[in-house]
Amino acid sequence: MDLVQHGRPAATVDLPLAGAVTGRASSRAGRKGVAVSGRARDAVRADLAEVFRRDYQRVVGVAARVLGSRDEAEDVAQEVFLAFGRSAVPAGEAPGWLSVAAAHTALNLIRSGRRRASREETVAATAEVVAPDVAETVLTREDRSRVRAALAGLPRKQAVALVLRHSGLSYAEVATALDMSPGSVGTTVRRAEAALRKELIRHASSD
Amino acid sequence: MRHPTEGVLRRLLDEPAGVSEPDRAHVAGCPVCLAGLATARRDAAAVGTALQPAGEGTVDVPAAWHRLAGALPAGGAEPAPAPVRARARRARAVLRRPVVAAVAFAAVLAGAGTAAANDWLPVFRTEQLQPVSLDPADLVALPDLSAYGDIEVTGGDGPQQVPDAAAAAAQSGLDVPAVATLPRGVTGEPEYQVVGELGATFTFSADRAARAAAESGEPAPPPPAGLDGSQVRLVAGPGVAAIWRQSAGVPALVVGRAVAPTAYSSSGVPFETMRDYLLSLPGLPDDVAAQLRTFAADGSTLPLPVPSDRVTTSPAEVDSVPATVLETRDQALAAVLWVEDGVVTVVAGSLGPDEVLAVAEDLD
């Protein structure tokens, strides 16, 4: 919760979006993001409530895949929507922009080490999930945090593409959001998965 | 032909329709690509599991809005949105999991994803065309049947768009289901798609089966007389679907119908003999084997293997016919499927189970 309530809100969501969402949409998002932050106190876009209602759960879902915790994901989603409320991202590009923003903000959170111990993770630790995995690996909490750390260490585009795909965006949607060709989405996601899987196996065999 | 890239194999797992027909056909018959596909699937499943968030999946949207409004500059926020009206709306807002997309798509793909009825072959096809409609664990564990003989796939053209219901009916030879009352939130005219008959011929090879078994470290039981060289023919489709699209993601509503897969021996021993022998080979996990036997036992039901980590199933009835309702665990999507007179019908969409059932009951 405190992510939003103290410190400098919204406009400081480190618009990595600006850099990472590439192409037309993003250059616009980035430019406006900067321009708009100056008048952040008085302008909130008119369609915020509508977009919020439509996309909030999706944004939480994206962040939750990165963070593993829905509580933290909701904090991230709040941050993202605050930024969005002050942006001039075209309405049609909002879903992609929001998803990319959620992924970046969540990845930044992992890298910054600002994480707090999450209640769900503590609970989850007591009831390990058996992975539907051919190796019949039991994914421990350590495995999961290792994967998340590895995720944050991947090239940004790979990490974001992976998270968006696993959050249910289609290849076309991922391609549009990241300004990639749909054909390269599969390759990018595949590389990311291979790297993370290697991370899992490496530790499984060294345990 | 050259092997498709890893990226293409990866997409085949999620969006077979996004992969070109020549690539799909190549993969279906290429042991190297099938192995690559299996690896990609295993990696994807493991990573998907690792990224699964802990805890419940529910989000209190009104409360979250309240919180956001509090952080916005005074006067900048609109009044809180009306309580979220419902599952349908929330469902559309939520992330689209590929699962029901696959289920919906299954109808278009002439039952490839329905894994209906009486043998393992549709399951094998499913592995190639509709992987998400199987439990990832089962999928990966299912032996690559090309190790046991030759598979030749024919047909499966499409899906191809046609102008209207009449054209769809004429081309597919199926009655195109008409929806009397659209669920709330679904509007406009559907798009009609037709897919041709899909066939696969499997020729059993005793030599290859023995080699495959030897690799698993256990000897294969002796094959029944006459099995070597026996062929099984599986035919599914044609199929037709009416699709109400929305701006992005999974369609709002899909109503599809297809001739359910059937398998028969085209030469050699009876199909059941080959099936039972294959089921007895080392390398096939017990649970998969048991599941496959169940398929064979009752051709009138629709045993639909689903990824249980993402989808819940429940029994229902549609016009007194037993049906299966699927719902993604995040409640984003639901589908109902049933088989009647050898025809499988599916109603799916970003709706709730009650809504898809209502549409199903209402079909003409």
Interface residues (C-beta under 8 A of the other chain):
Chain A: M1 V4 Q5 P9 A10 A40 R41 D42 A43 V44 A46 L48 A49 E50 F52 R53 R54 D55 Y56 Q57 R58 V60 G61 V62 A64 R65 V66 L67 G68 S69 R70 D71 A73 E74 A77 Q78 F81 L82 G85 P95 S118 R119 E120 E121 V123 A124 V129 A131 P132 D133 V134 A135 T137 L139 D143 R144 V147 R148 L151 L162 V163 R165 H166 S167 G168 L169 S170 Y171 A172 E173 P182 G183 S184 V185 G186 T187 T188 V189 R190 R191 A192 E193 A194 L196 R197 L200
Chain B: T5 E6 G7 V8 L9 R10 R11 D14 E15 G18 A40 R42 D43 A44 A45 A46 V47 G48 T49 A50 L51 Q52 P53 A54 G55 E56 G57 V59 V61 A64 W65 R67 L68 A71 L72 P73 G76 A77 E78 A80 P81 V84 R89 R90 R92 A93 V94 L95 R96 R97 P98 D135 P136 A137 V140 A141 A248 G249 P307 S308 D309 D330 A332
